[in-house]
Amino acid sequence: MPKNEVIHIGEIIKQVVKEQGRSPSWLAVQLGCERANIYDIYKRQYIDTCLLMKISRLLNYDFFFLYSRQLDSVK
C-alpha cells in the first residue's frame, strides 16, 4: 500500500482474516459479538483503537503499522 493512500482498515482486516484461513464467525466468537458485527467492521474505513488492538492481538497482526508507516512520510 502506498504511503499516502487512504487506509480502509475494514477491508484490510477482512483480507488478513481470509489469508489466515479464519472465518467471520471465528472472529465474532473471539470478540464476543455477533457475526453481523464482523461484517460491519469489514465495511468501516475507521475503527476504535481498542477494538483494533483486540483484533491485532487475535490475528497476531500489527494493523497499527499501516498508520505509523504513513507518519514516516510526514517527517
N, C-alpha and C positions, 0 to 999 in steps of 0.2 A: 504494500500500500504506500503510495507516495506520501511524503511528509506533510504536504499541505492539503491532502484530500480530507473531506469531512468523514468522520468515523460514524458508521451506523452500527453501534455496538450490538444491537439485537441480531442483526444478520451475521455478525462475526461469532457471537455465542452459538447461534444455530449451526454454523459451519463447524465449529470446534466440537460440538456435541455429536454431529454426524461423523466427523473424522475419527472420533474416539469410539465409534460403534455404540454410542449410548442413544437412548430414546428420550423424547419429551416426557414420557411417563416416568422414566427413571429420575430425571432431573426434578420433576414435580414431587416425587416421594422424598428425595433428598432435601428439598427446600421446605417440605411440609405444606404444599399448596396443591391446588387442582391443576390438572394438565392444561386446562384452558388458560391459566395464568402464564404458563410457559409460552404458549403461542402469542400471548400479549407481549411478553418480554421480547420475543423474536421480532416484533413489529416496532420496537422502540429504538429511536435514534439516541436517546438519552436514558440514563439509568442511575438510580440512587447508589452512592458509593458503598454503602453497607451491603446492599444486595449484590453488587458487582464483586465485592470481596468474598462473599459466601460462594458465589458461582466460580470465582477464580480458584478458591481452595478445593471445591468439589471436583473441578475439572483439571486441577493441577496445571493451570494456565494463567500467565500474568497478563490479564487484559489491560491493566494499568500501563503497561509498557507501550501500548499503542498510543496513549495520550502523551506520556513523557517523551517519547520519540519525537512527537511534534513540537514539544517545548525546545528541544535541541536546535530546531531551525529558527527559533526566535532570537537566540543569542547572537 
